[in-house]
Amino acid sequence: MHTVALPHVTGIDSPDLVCDNLASSDDGSLYKENGHEESEIWTLFFRSLIQYTSSNLSMYCSSVILSVALALCSTGVVAVPAPQVTTAPLAADLAKRATSCTFSGVAGAAAASKSKASCATIVLSSVAVPSGTTLDLTGLKAGTHVVFEGTTTFGYKEWAGPLVSVAGTDVVVTGAAGSLLDGGGSRWWDGEGTNGGKTKPKFFYAHKLLGKSSISNINIKNSPVQVFSINGADGLTLTNVHIDNTAGDSGGGHNTVG
């Protein structure tokens, strides 16, 4: 017969030994002598037994168990608690992170900044970033995917910026087909660039983008001044990034190169 180890209880050595005692003493008196109350013994015993199939016990033991269990259940002596189901420690967090969040319009920037840690994929669809506000995508969870869709615009204010800031580990930033980040630079262009005149916001901070982070397929147009500020980025790659500031050639743009 296959032997199965049950949770140890003083005075209870094995299922078949218990069956022998049950057959000779239906009231569990043997185990009372070992310091266990009757209801405790039956509860512990049957809680252990429900973990195993009858194939692990002898036919004799199975017969005894069935007879005693029916008798005890009919008199209400034993109440075996139902097995408890526990949630995996990270299940809730994984459920929250396994989402794609889409943000759009005037409220999109603030909503994205507030909810960024809860989204595995952040879709920015034609977001209108208010004046003097950074589209703040710093502190992203590892592996977050950021997608720009439609045309992203920015309100006017004389300030240092940046208009967009992204940071995190293994962060992937991409632009969907036809997407555009339009800085509306002509509102700041005065021929001075960073040498004076209006205070102009820098466009895109790629600071502390680590691991296998990447920026690709991004189209940027009419930056107020310099486009990218890259600092503390280890492992970051940029591919297919297109910057079009040609309107500034005759419109007062200066220091608008990448």
Backbone as CSV, one residue per row, in Angstrom:
resi,resn,N_x,N_y,N_z,CA_x,CA_y,CA_z,C_x,C_y,C_z
1,MET,0.844,-1.197,0.000,0.000,0.000,0.000,0.877,1.244,0.000
2,HIS,0.504,2.224,-0.765,1.262,3.477,-0.837,1.073,4.272,0.444
3,THR,2.168,4.738,1.051,2.098,5.466,2.309,2.107,6.966,2.048
4,VAL,1.181,7.700,2.645,1.087,9.157,2.474,1.256,9.817,3.821
5,ALA,2.141,10.809,3.898,2.380,11.505,5.162,1.312,12.565,5.367
6,LEU,0.612,12.506,6.493,-0.406,13.502,6.826,0.179,14.526,7.787
7,PRO,-0.450,15.700,7.929,-0.003,16.679,8.918,0.034,16.030,10.297
8,HIS,1.113,16.229,11.033,1.299,15.519,12.303,0.399,16.076,13.396
9,VAL,-0.296,15.171,14.070,-1.067,15.505,15.263,-0.705,14.473,16.298
10,THR,-0.331,14.911,17.510,0.096,13.974,18.544,-0.974,12.914,18.782
11,GLY,-0.578,11.658,18.665,-1.521,10.579,18.879,-2.169,10.101,17.603
12,ILE,-1.959,10.780,16.473,-2.511,10.353,15.191,-1.344,10.089,14.265
13,ASP,-1.062,8.807,13.989,0.143,8.464,13.264,-0.061,8.226,11.785
14,SER,-1.154,7.632,11.374,-1.390,7.365,9.969,-2.873,7.119,9.756
15,PRO,-3.367,7.270,8.525,-4.787,7.033,8.269,-5.234,5.642,8.680
16,ASP,-4.446,4.596,8.350,-4.880,3.239,8.658,-4.877,2.966,10.161
17,LEU,-3.889,3.553,10.883,-3.875,3.380,12.328,-5.103,4.036,12.937
18,VAL,-5.450,5.194,12.441,-6.642,5.879,12.926,-7.868,5.021,12.664
19,CYS,-7.919,4.400,11.483,-9.048,3.550,11.142,-9.162,2.386,12.108
20,ASP,-8.031,1.792,12.492,-8.061,0.700,13.459,-8.685,1.160,14.770
21,ASN,-8.269,2.365,15.202,-8.783,2.890,16.458,-10.256,3.266,16.356
22,LEU,-10.625,3.792,15.183,-12.025,4.156,14.972,-12.915,2.922,15.052
23,ALA,-12.419,1.833,14.468,-13.216,0.621,14.461,-13.445,0.091,15.870
24,SER,-12.487,0.315,16.766,-12.606,-0.201,18.127,-13.181,0.812,19.096
25,SER,-13.141,2.112,18.727,-13.623,3.142,19.643,-14.277,4.261,18.854
26,ASP,-15.582,4.217,18.709,-16.290,5.187,17.883,-16.319,6.587,18.479
27,ASP,-16.033,6.716,19.765,-16.146,8.052,20.362,-14.821,8.785,20.434
28,GLY,-13.743,8.180,19.887,-12.448,8.867,19.859,-11.777,8.966,21.198
29,SER,-12.132,8.091,22.147,-11.605,8.200,23.500,-10.098,8.056,23.554
30,LEU,-9.508,7.265,22.610,-8.060,7.097,22.588,-7.362,8.437,22.452
31,TYR,-7.925,9.309,21.636,-7.260,10.587,21.366,-7.558,11.635,22.413
32,LYS,-8.654,11.463,23.130,-8.896,12.361,24.238,-7.790,12.236,25.280
33,GLU,-7.269,11.015,25.389,-6.217,10.784,26.362,-4.932,11.507,25.992
34,ASN,-4.770,11.892,24.738,-3.580,12.605,24.293,-3.773,14.117,24.305
35,GLY,-4.802,14.577,24.927,-4.982,16.010,25.103,-5.813,16.692,24.053
36,HIS,-6.479,15.969,23.163,-7.288,16.568,22.118,-8.764,16.356,22.417
37,GLU,-9.552,17.402,22.234,-10.994,17.270,22.356,-11.520,16.490,21.165
38,GLU,-12.681,15.869,21.353,-13.244,15.010,20.312,-13.482,15.780,19.013
39,SER,-14.110,16.977,19.111,-14.420,17.733,17.889,-13.153,18.154,17.172
40,GLU,-12.078,18.446,17.953,-10.816,18.842,17.340,-10.198,17.681,16.577
41,ILE,-10.257,16.471,17.182,-9.681,15.304,16.529,-10.384,15.010,15.219
42,TRP,-11.699,15.003,15.244,-12.424,14.680,14.006,-12.184,15.738,12.932
43,THR,-12.150,16.980,13.354,-11.915,18.048,12.371,-10.541,17.920,11.727
44,LEU,-9.516,17.732,12.570,-8.158,17.587,12.034,-8.046,16.353,11.146
45,PHE,-8.674,15.266,11.602,-8.568,14.017,10.868,-9.178,14.140,9.474
46,PHE,-10.423,14.620,9.411,-11.090,14.680,8.113,-10.541,15.803,7.230
47,ARG,-10.019,16.859,7.840,-9.368,17.907,7.030,-8.164,17.320,6.311
48,SER,-7.425,16.434,6.989,-6.279,15.779,6.361,-6.708,14.805,5.285
49,LEU,-7.768,14.042,5.597,-8.172,13.001,4.660,-8.683,13.544,3.336
50,ILE,-9.330,14.721,3.350,-9.894,15.224,2.093,-8.804,15.636,1.111
51,GLN,-7.556,15.669,1.550,-6.458,16.006,0.641,-6.012,14.793,-0.185
52,TYR,-6.499,13.647,0.155,-6.021,12.445,-0.511,-7.182,11.651,-1.108
53,THR,-6.919,10.914,-2.152,-7.933,10.064,-2.766,-7.984,8.742,-2.042
54,SER,-9.103,8.028,-2.217,-9.262,6.769,-1.517,-8.248,5.726,-1.979
55,SER,-7.631,5.959,-3.134,-6.642,5.001,-3.634,-5.404,4.960,-2.769
56,ASN,-5.212,5.994,-1.938,-4.056,6.033,-1.062,-4.310,5.292,0.255
57,LEU,-5.515,4.830,0.472,-5.867,4.171,1.709,-6.288,2.727,1.423
58,SER,-6.197,1.895,2.423,-6.627,0.516,2.251,-8.139,0.454,2.124
59,MET,-8.640,-0.595,1.505,-10.091,-0.763,1.362,-10.747,-0.840,2.734
60,TYR,-10.053,-1.462,3.684,-10.595,-1.565,5.040,-10.767,-0.183,5.649
61,CYS,-9.695,0.640,5.494,-9.741,1.994,6.065,-10.836,2.818,5.409
62,SER,-10.948,2.737,4.095,-11.961,3.499,3.366,-13.350,3.146,3.881
63,SER,-13.588,1.860,4.143,-14.895,1.413,4.622,-15.190,1.980,5.999
64,VAL,-14.166,1.973,6.862,-14.345,2.499,8.215,-14.612,3.999,8.174
65,ILE,-13.830,4.695,7.347,-13.985,6.151,7.233,-15.391,6.507,6.786
66,LEU,-15.893,5.817,5.779,-17.219,6.088,5.256,-18.286,5.897,6.325
67,SER,-18.186,4.784,7.090,-19.181,4.490,8.117,-19.171,5.539,9.216
68,VAL,-17.963,5.863,9.687,-17.852,6.829,10.779,-18.248,8.224,10.311
69,ALA,-17.816,8.596,9.101,-18.135,9.934,8.588,-19.633,10.131,8.476
70,LEU,-20.346,9.105,7.970,-21.796,9.211,7.838,-22.457,9.353,9.193
71,ALA,-21.950,8.596,10.164,-22.526,8.671,11.503,-22.295,10.028,12.139
72,LEU,-21.067,10.542,11.999,-20.737,11.822,12.610,-21.461,12.977,11.949
73,CYS,-21.540,12.944,10.624,-22.206,14.028,9.913,-23.690,14.065,10.238
74,SER,-24.290,12.884,10.454,-25.717,12.834,10.754,-26.018,13.384,12.133
75,THR,-25.021,13.356,13.025,-25.238,13.884,14.372,-24.666,15.267,14.548
76,GLY,-24.000,15.773,13.515,-23.470,17.138,13.574,-22.243,17.279,14.415
77,VAL,-21.500,16.155,14.664,-20.318,16.230,15.506,-19.178,16.949,14.809
78,VAL,-19.023,16.667,13.500,-17.863,17.199,12.781,-18.291,18.289,11.818
79,ALA,-17.567,19.371,11.826,-17.780,20.440,10.844,-16.445,20.715,10.190
80,VAL,-16.261,20.210,8.995,-14.989,20.387,8.282,-15.054,21.673,7.480
81,PRO,-14.207,22.632,7.791,-14.258,23.908,7.067,-13.878,23.741,5.605
82,ALA,-14.514,24.554,4.775,-14.203,24.510,3.343,-12.799,25.032,3.115
83,PRO,-12.066,24.475,2.143,-10.711,24.963,1.841,-10.740,26.443,1.473
84,GLN,-9.785,27.182,1.954,-9.716,28.600,1.665,-8.934,28.851,0.389
85,VAL,-9.448,29.762,-0.425,-8.778,30.119,-1.666,-8.117,31.468,-1.472
86,THR,-6.829,31.520,-1.713,-6.096,32.779,-1.555,-5.650,33.299,-2.901
87,THR,-5.586,34.602,-2.995,-5.169,35.254,-4.238,-3.649,35.313,-4.307
88,ALA,-3.115,35.033,-5.459,-1.659,35.135,-5.643,-1.216,36.556,-5.322
89,PRO,-0.079,36.724,-4.662,0.359,38.033,-4.186,0.377,39.121,-5.243
90,LEU,0.763,38.782,-6.465,0.900,39.807,-7.490,-0.255,39.815,-8.484
91,ALA,-1.270,39.027,-8.237,-2.360,38.923,-9.203,-3.048,40.261,-9.437
92,ALA,-3.327,40.990,-8.355,-4.027,42.263,-8.497,-3.194,43.266,-9.287
93,ASP,-1.891,43.300,-8.945,-1.015,44.239,-9.650,-0.886,43.880,-11.123
94,LEU,-0.780,42.569,-11.421,-0.664,42.137,-12.812,-1.915,42.482,-13.591
95,ALA,-3.079,42.337,-12.931,-4.336,42.650,-13.615,-4.400,44.124,-13.968
96,LYS,-3.937,44.963,-13.025,-3.956,46.404,-13.271,-3.003,46.784,-14.395
97,ARG,-1.831,46.130,-14.427,-0.819,46.487,-15.398,-1.089,45.929,-16.787
98,ALA,-1.937,44.910,-16.866,-2.203,44.277,-18.159,-3.290,45.024,-18.901
99,THR,-3.120,46.347,-19.021,-4.132,47.164,-19.668,-3.506,48.112,-20.667
100,SER,-4.318,48.531,-21.621,-3.929,49.575,-22.562,-4.807,50.780,-22.272
101,CYS,-4.180,51.907,-21.975,-4.914,53.117,-21.610,-4.782,54.153,-22.724
102,THR,-5.909,54.716,-23.132,-5.905,55.729,-24.181,-6.306,57.081,-23.598
103,PHE,-5.528,58.112,-23.914,-5.789,59.464,-23.425,-5.856,60.410,-24.618
104,SER,-6.765,61.357,-24.555,-6.929,62.274,-25.687,-7.441,63.631,-25.222
105,GLY,-7.354,64.613,-26.117,-7.926,65.927,-25.848,-7.166,66.737,-24.819
106,VAL,-7.829,67.809,-24.340,-7.212,68.751,-23.406,-6.893,68.090,-22.060
107,ALA,-7.733,67.173,-21.628,-7.520,66.518,-20.335,-6.562,65.335,-20.428
108,GLY,-6.147,65.006,-21.635,-5.341,63.811,-21.838,-3.996,63.822,-21.143
109,ALA,-3.314,64.966,-21.154,-1.978,65.042,-20.562,-2.023,64.798,-19.061
110,ALA,-2.936,65.466,-18.376,-3.046,65.312,-16.922,-3.474,63.901,-16.559
111,ALA,-4.404,63.343,-17.328,-4.887,61.991,-17.044,-3.784,60.961,-17.256
112,ALA,-3.004,61.138,-18.308,-1.914,60.208,-18.583,-0.860,60.269,-17.478
113,SER,-0.515,61.466,-17.042,0.482,61.620,-15.986,0.005,60.996,-14.687
114,LYS,-1.286,61.076,-14.426,-1.846,60.535,-13.188,-1.927,59.013,-13.212
115,SER,-2.250,58.453,-14.360,-2.516,57.013,-14.452,-1.369,56.207,-15.035
116,LYS,-0.246,56.835,-15.328,0.826,56.189,-16.086,1.346,54.902,-15.449
117,ALA,1.367,54.840,-14.126,1.916,53.655,-13.459,0.984,52.455,-13.543
118,SER,-0.271,52.678,-13.947,-1.257,51.598,-14.002,-1.428,51.021,-15.399
119,CYS,-0.693,51.566,-16.366,-0.908,51.167,-17.754,0.327,50.492,-18.336
120,ALA,0.131,49.340,-18.931,1.221,48.661,-19.623,1.488,49.333,-20.961
121,THR,0.421,49.844,-21.593,0.537,50.588,-22.844,-0.206,51.898,-22.699
122,ILE,0.455,52.998,-23.017,-0.156,54.323,-22.953,-0.309,54.849,-24.370
123,VAL,-1.550,55.042,-24.794,-1.829,55.563,-26.127,-2.243,57.028,-25.983
124,LEU,-1.479,57.907,-26.615,-1.759,59.343,-26.577,-2.361,59.727,-27.922
125,SER,-3.661,59.875,-27.934,-4.389,60.099,-29.183,-4.823,61.555,-29.302
126,SER,-4.113,62.308,-30.152,-4.440,63.724,-30.398,-4.594,64.493,-29.091
127,VAL,-3.595,64.377,-28.239,-3.609,65.078,-26.956,-3.267,66.550,-27.172
128,ALA,-4.023,67.435,-26.497,-3.752,68.878,-26.538,-3.176,69.268,-25.181
129,VAL,-1.864,69.372,-25.090,-1.204,69.666,-23.818,-1.389,71.148,-23.480
130,PRO,-1.916,71.474,-22.305,-2.142,72.873,-21.935,-0.840,73.674,-21.844
131,SER,-0.944,74.984,-21.937,0.229,75.857,-21.882,0.937,75.724,-20.537
132,GLY,2.252,75.766,-20.595,3.049,75.696,-19.375,3.022,74.344,-18.694
133,THR,2.618,73.317,-19.400,2.481,71.971,-18.824,3.360,70.980,-19.566
134,THR,4.022,70.125,-18.814,4.808,69.046,-19.409,3.943,67.798,-19.544
135,LEU,3.998,67.169,-20.694,3.396,65.846,-20.842,4.332,64.896,-20.098
136,ASP,4.023,64.673,-18.829,4.941,64.014,-17.909,4.773,62.498,-17.940
137,LEU,5.720,61.835,-18.577,5.743,60.371,-18.634,7.023,59.852,-17.989
138,THR,7.424,60.487,-16.908,8.577,60.033,-16.139,8.107,59.007,-15.118
139,GLY,9.039,58.221,-14.612,8.691,57.245,-13.596,7.804,56.126,-14.098
140,LEU,7.903,55.803,-15.385,7.095,54.715,-15.939,7.559,53.373,-15.397
141,LYS,6.627,52.427,-15.279,6.988,51.077,-14.871,7.805,50.416,-15.990
142,ALA,8.683,49.533,-15.620,9.546,48.850,-16.594,8.713,48.170,-17.671
143,GLY,9.134,48.369,-18.924,8.465,47.716,-20.043,7.259,48.445,-20.593
144,THR,6.983,49.643,-20.112,5.831,50.402,-20.600,6.017,50.784,-22.066
145,HIS,4.926,50.734,-22.834,4.928,51.100,-24.246,4.108,52.367,-24.405
146,VAL,4.720,53.396,-24.971,4.045,54.676,-25.203,3.841,54.854,-26.702
147,VAL,2.592,55.118,-27.096,2.268,55.268,-28.515,1.617,56.631,-28.756
148,PHE,2.196,57.401,-29.671,1.584,58.674,-30.088,0.721,58.425,-31.316
149,GLU,-0.536,58.872,-31.233,-1.455,58.777,-32.364,-1.979,60.168,-32.700
150,GLY,-2.328,60.381,-33.963,-2.878,61.671,-34.361,-1.862,62.781,-34.183
151,THR,-2.342,63.992,-33.929,-1.464,65.151,-33.767,-1.482,65.623,-32.322
152,THR,-0.307,65.654,-31.716,-0.159,66.153,-30.348,0.222,67.624,-30.425
153,THR,-0.529,68.484,-29.718,-0.271,69.926,-29.761,0.028,70.455,-28.364
154,PHE,0.559,71.690,-28.311,0.992,72.278,-27.041,0.567,73.736,-26.966
155,GLY,0.030,74.134,-25.805,-0.388,75.515,-25.609,0.812,76.444,-25.491
156,TYR,0.557,77.719,-25.697,1.644,78.713,-25.713,1.873,79.335,-24.339
157,LYS,3.136,79.389,-23.937,3.569,80.121,-22.758,5.074,80.268,-22.835
158,GLU,5.561,81.408,-22.383,7.014,81.574,-22.308,7.507,80.882,-21.040
159,TRP,8.184,79.772,-21.240,8.736,79.005,-20.126,9.806,78.071,-20.661
160,ALA,10.562,77.444,-19.782,11.719,76.651,-20.196,11.351,75.239,-20.636
161,GLY,10.115,74.775,-20.311,9.712,73.425,-20.684,10.239,72.374,-19.718
162,PRO,10.271,71.134,-20.153,10.061,70.641,-21.518,8.578,70.427,-21.834
163,LEU,8.298,70.263,-23.115,6.936,69.962,-23.530,6.601,68.494,-23.275
164,VAL,7.603,67.619,-23.448,7.424,66.184,-23.219,8.614,65.670,-22.422
165,SER,8.347,64.785,-21.459,9.429,64.181,-20.694,9.105,62.708,-20.439
166,VAL,10.054,61.833,-20.788,9.846,60.395,-20.637,11.042,59.793,-19.903
167,ALA,10.777,58.923,-18.929,11.853,58.246,-18.195,11.370,56.895,-17.699
168,GLY,12.297,55.938,-17.651,11.967,54.600,-17.172,12.933,53.584,-17.741
169,THR,12.707,52.331,-17.430,13.566,51.241,-17.890,12.820,50.378,-18.899
170,ASP,13.497,50.065,-19.995,12.909,49.245,-21.066,11.618,49.859,-21.601
171,VAL,11.596,51.165,-21.672,10.423,51.897,-22.167,10.514,52.006,-23.686
172,VAL,9.407,51.730,-24.361,9.360,51.801,-25.819,8.411,52.932,-26.214
173,VAL,8.956,53.940,-26.906,8.153,55.072,-27.376,8.080,55.006,-28.890
174,THR,6.865,54.957,-29.421,6.693,54.857,-30.873,5.606,55.814,-31.338
175,GLY,5.650,56.101,-32.632,4.607,56.899,-33.244,3.819,56.039,-34.221
176,ALA,2.507,56.110,-34.127,1.664,55.373,-35.067,1.765,56.032,-36.442
177,ALA,1.343,55.310,-37.467,1.387,55.849,-38.830,0.609,57.162,-38.901
178,GLY,1.250,58.185,-39.463,0.592,59.477,-39.625,0.595,60.363,-38.395
179,SER,1.235,59.931,-37.326,1.237,60.730,-36.096,2.229,61.887,-36.194
180,LEU,1.984,62.941,-35.394,2.826,64.136,-35.433,2.822,64.812,-34.071
181,LEU,4.004,65.230,-33.624,4.123,66.097,-32.452,4.429,67.495,-32.980
182,ASP,3.436,68.383,-32.896,3.550,69.726,-33.470,3.788,70.738,-32.355
183,GLY,5.017,71.262,-32.308,5.366,72.212,-31.254,4.817,73.608,-31.455
184,GLY,4.333,73.916,-32.668,3.823,75.271,-32.902,4.875,76.334,-32.660
185,GLY,6.101,76.048,-33.076,7.240,76.890,-32.742,7.164,78.330,-33.191
186,SER,6.402,78.614,-34.238,6.345,79.987,-34.757,5.864,80.985,-33.710
187,ARG,5.147,80.548,-32.699,4.666,81.444,-31.641,5.814,81.938,-30.766
188,TRP,6.923,81.212,-30.763,8.086,81.601,-29.967,9.225,82.164,-30.829
189,TRP,9.242,81.833,-32.086,10.374,82.208,-32.927,10.509,83.730,-33.028
190,ASP,11.687,84.206,-32.690,11.971,85.650,-32.751,13.375,85.898,-33.298
191,GLY,13.965,84.855,-33.880,15.304,84.983,-34.434,16.407,84.906,-33.403
192,GLU,16.040,84.760,-32.120,17.046,84.765,-31.061,17.406,83.359,-30.572
193,GLY,16.486,82.454,-30.721,16.743,81.116,-30.189,16.978,81.151,-28.700
194,THR,18.091,80.528,-28.256,18.427,80.517,-26.826,19.302,81.705,-26.436
195,ASN,19.522,82.626,-27.372,20.407,83.764,-27.107,19.687,84.956,-26.506
196,GLY,18.389,84.872,-26.382,17.642,86.000,-25.821,16.205,85.980,-26.312
197,GLY,15.562,87.148,-26.175,14.176,87.245,-26.613,13.249,86.429,-25.708
198,LYS,12.277,85.828,-26.308,11.298,85.046,-25.538,11.954,83.809,-24.897
199,THR,11.401,83.435,-23.734,11.821,82.174,-23.125,11.100,81.044,-23.841
200,LYS,11.888,80.137,-24.373,11.328,79.090,-25.242,11.491,77.712,-24.602
201,PRO,10.449,76.909,-24.626,10.540,75.570,-24.018,11.282,74.576,-24.896
202,LYS,12.155,73.805,-24.280,12.740,72.683,-25.002,11.644,71.640,-25.220
203,PHE,11.854,70.837,-26.251,10.759,69.972,-26.677,10.675,68.657,-25.893
204,PHE,11.704,67.812,-25.999,11.572,66.422,-25.551,12.740,66.043,-24.649
205,TYR,12.451,65.790,-23.366,13.466,65.297,-22.442,13.456,63.772,-22.457
206,ALA,14.597,63.187,-22.824,14.778,61.738,-22.734,15.844,61.501,-21.675
207,HIS,15.475,61.742,-20.433,16.410,61.620,-19.317,16.151,60.314,-18.569
208,LYS,17.213,59.629,-18.230,17.130,58.381,-17.459,16.240,57.337,-18.134
209,LEU,16.376,57.229,-19.433,15.770,56.112,-20.154,16.813,55.002,-20.193
210,LEU,16.551,53.925,-19.483,17.571,52.913,-19.244,17.215,51.572,-19.874
211,GLY,18.145,50.629,-19.758,17.911,49.277,-20.272,17.811,49.274,-21.783
212,LYS,16.771,48.625,-22.281,16.559,48.529,-23.724,15.493,49.526,-24.193
213,SER,15.528,50.710,-23.645,14.554,51.741,-24.031,14.816,52.202,-25.462
214,SER,13.753,52.631,-26.128,13.894,53.082,-27.514,12.845,54.130,-27.853
215,ILE,13.196,54.995,-28.787,12.284,55.988,-29.356,12.344,55.806,-30.864
216,SER,11.208,55.540,-31.485,11.226,55.260,-32.918,9.956,55.755,-33.605
217,ASN,10.124,56.031,-34.901,9.001,56.424,-35.759,8.244,57.639,-35.226
218,ILE,9.012,58.594,-34.697,8.424,59.825,-34.163,8.620,60.961,-35.164
219,ASN,7.559,61.691,-35.431,7.620,62.852,-36.318,7.391,64.126,-35.508
220,ILE,8.371,65.020,-35.537,8.311,66.267,-34.772,8.403,67.448,-35.738
221,LYS,7.545,68.433,-35.506,7.502,69.586,-36.402,7.468,70.882,-35.608
222,ASN,8.217,71.865,-36.094,8.189,73.229,-35.557,8.446,73.289,-34.048
223,SER,9.629,72.882,-33.674,10.037,72.964,-32.276,10.329,74.420,-31.901
224,PRO,9.926,74.871,-30.715,10.229,76.246,-30.300,11.725,76.534,-30.267
225,VAL,12.501,75.517,-29.813,13.968,75.633,-29.750,14.507,74.199,-29.851
226,GLN,15.645,73.877,-29.266,16.206,72.534,-29.406,15.151,71.443,-29.148
227,VAL,15.295,70.340,-29.900,14.292,69.285,-29.813,14.572,68.314,-28.662
228,PHE,15.699,67.596,-28.716,15.966,66.552,-27.733,17.011,66.974,-26.713
229,SER,16.723,66.638,-25.460,17.709,66.721,-24.387,17.851,65.303,-23.843
230,ILE,19.018,64.690,-24.075,19.255,63.319,-23.646,20.308,63.329,-22.547
231,ASN,19.926,62.787,-21.395,20.833,62.834,-20.259,20.605,61.604,-19.374
232,GLY,21.686,60.976,-18.917,21.577,59.821,-18.041,20.858,58.654,-18.685
233,ALA,20.947,58.569,-20.005,20.281,57.486,-20.737,21.303,56.420,-21.097
234,ASP,21.145,55.244,-20.528,22.084,54.158,-20.759,21.376,53.039,-21.510
235,GLY,21.743,52.835,-22.790,21.134,51.788,-23.593,20.029,52.282,-24.503
236,LEU,19.733,53.576,-24.468,18.661,54.145,-25.290,19.049,54.155,-26.767
237,THR,18.101,53.768,-27.638,18.310,53.850,-29.085,17.210,54.710,-29.706
238,LEU,17.583,55.514,-30.697,16.638,56.333,-31.443,16.711,55.925,-32.908
239,THR,15.572,55.600,-33.494,15.531,55.224,-34.908,14.317,55.859,-35.574
240,ASN,14.511,56.245,-36.825,13.422,56.820,-37.622,12.730,57.989,-36.918
241,VAL,13.543,58.865,-36.353,13.012,60.088,-35.742,13.171,61.219,-36.758
242,HIS,12.054,61.822,-37.131,12.062,62.858,-38.176,11.706,64.217,-37.575
243,ILE,12.571,65.197,-37.822,12.357,66.550,-37.306,12.256,67.512,-38.483
244,ASP,11.153,68.248,-38.546,10.934,69.194,-39.638,10.726,70.592,-39.060
245,ASN,11.800,71.375,-39.085,11.727,72.759,-38.629,12.014,73.722,-39.790
246,THR,11.737,73.272,-40.998,12.063,74.085,-42.169,11.293,75.403,-42.205
247,ALA,10.125,75.429,-41.579,9.354,76.683,-41.557,10.103,77.771,-40.816
248,GLY,10.995,77.388,-39.917,11.753,78.379,-39.158,12.871,79.024,-39.943
249,ASP,13.220,78.459,-41.108,14.300,79.028,-41.904,13.989,80.464,-42.305
250,SER,12.742,80.707,-42.581,12.336,82.068,-42.970,11.372,82.678,-41.964
251,GLY,11.102,81.956,-40.890,10.119,82.442,-39.927,10.676,82.806,-38.569
252,GLY,12.019,82.920,-38.465,12.595,83.353,-37.197,13.046,82.236,-36.288
253,GLY,12.980,81.005,-36.796,13.448,79.892,-35.966,14.969,79.919,-35.826
254,HIS,15.454,79.600,-34.616,16.898,79.605,-34.385,17.195,78.604,-33.276
255,ASN,18.334,77.906,-33.427,18.697,76.852,-32.458,17.602,75.778,-32.346
256,THR,17.033,75.434,-33.466,15.936,74.443,-33.436,16.379,73.066,-33.930
257,VAL,17.685,72.877,-34.099,18.151,71.561,-34.542,17.996,70.577,-33.400
258,GLY,18.023,69.265,-33.755,17.798,68.205,-32.772,18.653,68.337,-31.542
